[in-house]
């Protein structure tokens, strides 16, 4: 992974942020051997891949043994803790989103 200079611009237009709808991003990292960058939304700080990789491309980064039994990835106690923390994060993030009509 190579950190990009602050003045670097993405090679193509970036779709709006899925969290805040912001249109401006700051490229942060380039991954050698892949066709996307990690960009950060100026409005909310969300980091994401651009362009969005396909499921097949993401799966290439993880060996088969990375995933545990279907639906779980960690030991049972850790799996429960991860789910509790994730639920809290989702609740926190969703409170700041405007309801859609």
Long-range contacts (C-beta under 8 A, 24 or more apart in sequence): 1-29, 1-30, 1-31, 1-32, 1-38, 2-29, 2-30, 2-31, 2-32, 3-28, 3-29, 4-28, 4-29, 4-30, 4-37, 10-37, 10-39, 10-50, 12-51, 14-39, 14-50, 17-41, 17-43, 17-44, 17-46, 17-48, 18-46, 18-48, 19-44, 19-46, 19-93, 19-97, 20-44, 20-46, 25-50
